[in-house]
Amino acid sequence: MRKLLAVLAVLVALTLLAVWLLFPVDRQDGEAPRAAYTPPVDSVERGRELVTMADCRACHTARGGAPFAGGYAIPTPFGTFFTPNITPDAQTGIGRWSATDFWHALHNGYSKDGTLLYPTFPYTNYTRISRRDADDMYAYLRTVPPVSRPTRAHELGFPYNHRLLLVAWRLLFFRPGVYESDSTQSADWNRGAYLAQGLGHCSACHEARNALGAVKSKHNPAGGLVLNWYAPTLTSPREAGVHDWSIPNIVMLLKTGRTGSTALQATTMGPMGEVVYNSLQYTRDEELRAMAAYLKSLPDTGARSGGLVRSSAHTGTLSKGETIYADDCAQCHGDNGEGRAPAAPPLAGNRAVTMSSTVNPVRIVLFGGYSPGTAGNPRPFGMPPYFQTLRDDQIADVLSYIRASWGNHAPPVSGDEVGRNRGSPLF
């Protein structure tokens, strides 16, 4: 009997500790670091800018649906999540939420009624947002047209459909806390860190995840798989690191979806292209410069030269790939992968096709791709799809040839890798 009571006492103590950790009082209001410009005074206008930078509309708007009315499907290894309605509708949206309720969702990861939120909603990043910024975001969302649309239930497999498991997940992987400025860095750097770590939630896509969906990149600096695309790590110059880029080139890529330098040609496609289209193209240049300063300063986790795995593709594979390249690719990308600006980027030395992950080049050959249409890039060039004209083994052959030619030294691609991606054309 005494042992049973002791066990119950321990369970009660652990439960109380969990409640205290999961539902902390608001003792962390914080203040967002300022860059070298004065933001708009009007709370609603400032909130509109912040909501746009956070890319809220993209996730909380179903394709063809009303803005912020929810219903957007997010496929994950755990099942499909459907985003909620965040319009000010009193019955199906957040019309009855207070500014503090909204702050709790961003900062602590739970809803107005105390329901724990799944971390598909990136509160693990948004917790860094200051209380003032959260209040301004709330003020703007109160002005959007209310839409009556009930939130669709998530379609999750067992055991992920039991929210009670989130108690353990949060104890292991989440601690609320606003951004704290680094006094050794400049105001712009701190502003960029605040935007990238919190509001922009870059790590939500660009960091590897463990089997439970928590970030593991502190021990394994790699990118992550998002909506069937690979989001490359931002800390390696062999992937998406911008350590050697100029600030103007970084800003241009974030603002327009492409770089204008002939010596440095880069474009965004897939989910990142949508981020540029929906969010970053509308962001102030001052904010983008601050983000660029922060991104340039990230630790370098990859060698700039050497260290690449040389291709082990069979000679026959390379020969077949060379023939396909000459027939279908060389007209745009050049006989030697030199590219033809501005329509087609070079493939020689292009880290987008030599990264260890082959997901993105496979998907681009299968389904094509365009950089986003923006004010700075209103008529983007694009890549046509080849899923109807090339078999899996042919796409594997041509990509293996590209990854092994003109100074590229990357492993070959298999037909199975192509086949796995052929089955998931949309994101």
CORVEN-V62606 format. One record per backbone hydrogen bond with DSSP energy under -1.0 kcal/mol. NH is the residue of the N-H (numbers start at 1). CO is the residue of the C=O. E is the energy in kcal/mol with one decimal. If there is no record, write none. Layout:
nh->NH co->CO e->E
nh->NH co->CO e->E
//
This chain:
nh->5 co->1 e->-2.4
nh->6 co->2 e->-2.3
nh->7 co->3 e->-2.4
nh->8 co->4 e->-2.5
nh->9 co->5 e->-2.5
nh->10 co->6 e->-2.2
nh->11 co->7 e->-2.4
nh->12 co->8 e->-2.6
nh->13 co->9 e->-2.4
nh->14 co->10 e->-2.6
nh->15 co->11 e->-2.4
nh->16 co->12 e->-2.6
nh->17 co->13 e->-2.3
nh->18 co->14 e->-2.6
nh->19 co->15 e->-2.6
nh->20 co->16 e->-2.4
nh->21 co->17 e->-2.3
nh->22 co->18 e->-2.9
nh->23 co->19 e->-2.2
nh->27 co->25 e->-2.2
nh->37 co->35 e->-1.5
nh->46 co->42 e->-2.4
nh->47 co->43 e->-2.4
nh->48 co->44 e->-2.3
nh->49 co->45 e->-1.9
nh->50 co->46 e->-2.1
nh->51 co->47 e->-2.9
nh->52 co->48 e->-2.1
nh->53 co->49 e->-2.5
nh->54 co->50 e->-2.2
nh->55 co->52 e->-1.1
nh->56 co->51 e->-1.9
nh->59 co->55 e->-1.1
nh->60 co->56 e->-2.3
nh->62 co->70 e->-1.0
nh->65 co->62 e->-2.9
nh->69 co->66 e->-1.8
nh->70 co->60 e->-3.5
nh->71 co->83 e->-3.0
nh->74 co->81 e->-3.2
nh->76 co->79 e->-1.7
nh->79 co->76 e->-1.3
nh->80 co->155 e->-2.4
nh->81 co->74 e->-2.5
nh->83 co->72 e->-2.0
nh->86 co->68 e->-2.9
nh->93 co->89 e->-1.3
nh->94 co->87 e->-2.8
nh->95 co->89 e->-2.1
nh->97 co->94 e->-1.5
nh->102 co->98 e->-2.1
nh->103 co->99 e->-2.2
nh->104 co->100 e->-2.5
nh->105 co->101 e->-1.8
nh->106 co->102 e->-2.1
nh->107 co->103 e->-3.4
nh->108 co->104 e->-2.1
nh->109 co->104 e->-1.2
nh->111 co->115 e->-2.8
nh->114 co->111 e->-1.8
nh->117 co->109 e->-2.6
nh->121 co->118 e->-1.9
nh->123 co->121 e->-3.2
nh->125 co->122 e->-1.5
nh->126 co->122 e->-2.8
nh->127 co->123 e->-1.8
nh->128 co->125 e->-2.2
nh->129 co->126 e->-2.1
nh->131 co->29 e->-2.6
nh->134 co->130 e->-2.3
nh->135 co->131 e->-2.5
nh->136 co->132 e->-2.0
nh->137 co->133 e->-2.4
nh->138 co->134 e->-2.3
nh->139 co->135 e->-2.3
nh->140 co->136 e->-2.1
nh->141 co->137 e->-2.4
nh->142 co->138 e->-1.6
nh->143 co->140 e->-2.2
nh->149 co->147 e->-1.0
nh->155 co->80 e->-2.8
nh->157 co->78 e->-1.7
nh->162 co->159 e->-1.8
nh->165 co->162 e->-1.7
nh->166 co->163 e->-2.3
nh->167 co->164 e->-1.5
nh->169 co->165 e->-2.1
nh->170 co->166 e->-2.8
nh->171 co->167 e->-1.9
nh->172 co->168 e->-1.8
nh->173 co->169 e->-2.7
nh->174 co->170 e->-2.2
nh->179 co->128 e->-2.1
nh->185 co->182 e->-1.9
nh->190 co->186 e->-2.3
nh->191 co->187 e->-2.3
nh->192 co->188 e->-2.8
nh->193 co->189 e->-2.6
nh->194 co->190 e->-2.4
nh->195 co->191 e->-2.3
nh->196 co->192 e->-2.8
nh->197 co->193 e->-2.8
nh->198 co->194 e->-1.9
nh->200 co->195 e->-4.1
nh->202 co->196 e->-2.2
nh->204 co->201 e->-1.2
nh->205 co->202 e->-1.6
nh->206 co->202 e->-2.4
nh->208 co->222 e->-1.6
nh->210 co->214 e->-2.7
nh->213 co->210 e->-2.0
nh->216 co->208 e->-2.5
nh->219 co->216 e->-1.8
nh->220 co->216 e->-1.2
nh->222 co->220 e->-2.0
nh->224 co->231 e->-1.7
nh->226 co->229 e->-3.3
nh->229 co->226 e->-2.2
nh->231 co->224 e->-3.8
nh->239 co->236 e->-1.9
nh->240 co->233 e->-2.1
nh->241 co->236 e->-3.0
nh->245 co->242 e->-1.4
nh->250 co->246 e->-2.0
nh->251 co->247 e->-2.7
nh->252 co->248 e->-2.5
nh->253 co->249 e->-2.1
nh->254 co->250 e->-2.3
nh->255 co->251 e->-2.5
nh->256 co->252 e->-2.9
nh->257 co->253 e->-1.7
nh->259 co->266 e->-1.7
nh->268 co->257 e->-2.1
nh->274 co->270 e->-1.5
nh->275 co->271 e->-1.8
nh->276 co->272 e->-2.1
nh->277 co->273 e->-2.3
nh->278 co->274 e->-3.2
nh->279 co->275 e->-2.2
nh->280 co->275 e->-1.8
nh->281 co->276 e->-2.2
nh->282 co->279 e->-1.6
nh->283 co->280 e->-1.6
nh->288 co->284 e->-2.0
nh->289 co->285 e->-2.6
nh->290 co->286 e->-1.7
nh->291 co->287 e->-2.3
nh->292 co->288 e->-2.6
nh->293 co->289 e->-2.3
nh->294 co->290 e->-1.8
nh->295 co->291 e->-2.9
nh->296 co->292 e->-2.3
nh->298 co->295 e->-1.0
nh->301 co->235 e->-3.1
nh->318 co->314 e->-2.2
nh->319 co->315 e->-2.3
nh->320 co->316 e->-2.3
nh->321 co->317 e->-2.5
nh->322 co->318 e->-2.3
nh->323 co->319 e->-1.7
nh->324 co->320 e->-2.1
nh->325 co->321 e->-2.4
nh->326 co->322 e->-2.4
nh->327 co->323 e->-1.8
nh->328 co->324 e->-2.7
nh->329 co->325 e->-2.5
nh->330 co->325 e->-2.5
nh->332 co->329 e->-1.2
nh->333 co->329 e->-2.8
nh->334 co->330 e->-2.0
nh->337 co->334 e->-1.4
nh->339 co->333 e->-3.0
nh->340 co->344 e->-1.7
nh->344 co->340 e->-2.4
nh->347 co->337 e->-1.9
nh->348 co->337 e->-2.5
nh->350 co->347 e->-1.4
nh->353 co->350 e->-1.6
nh->355 co->351 e->-1.0
nh->362 co->358 e->-2.0
nh->363 co->359 e->-2.5
nh->364 co->360 e->-2.5
nh->365 co->361 e->-2.1
nh->366 co->362 e->-2.5
nh->367 co->363 e->-3.1
nh->368 co->364 e->-1.9
nh->369 co->383 e->-1.8
nh->374 co->377 e->-1.2
nh->377 co->374 e->-1.0
nh->383 co->369 e->-2.9
nh->386 co->365 e->-1.9
nh->387 co->366 e->-1.9
nh->390 co->386 e->-2.3
nh->395 co->391 e->-2.3
nh->396 co->392 e->-2.3
nh->397 co->393 e->-2.1
nh->398 co->394 e->-2.5
nh->399 co->395 e->-2.2
nh->400 co->396 e->-2.2
nh->401 co->397 e->-2.2
nh->402 co->398 e->-2.3
nh->403 co->399 e->-2.5
nh->404 co->401 e->-1.0
nh->408 co->405 e->-2.2
nh->410 co->403 e->-2.7
nh->418 co->414 e->-1.4
nh->419 co->415 e->-2.5
nh->420 co->416 e->-2.3
nh->421 co->417 e->-1.2
nh->422 co->418 e->-1.9
nh->423 co->419 e->-1.0
nh->424 co->421 e->-1.6
//
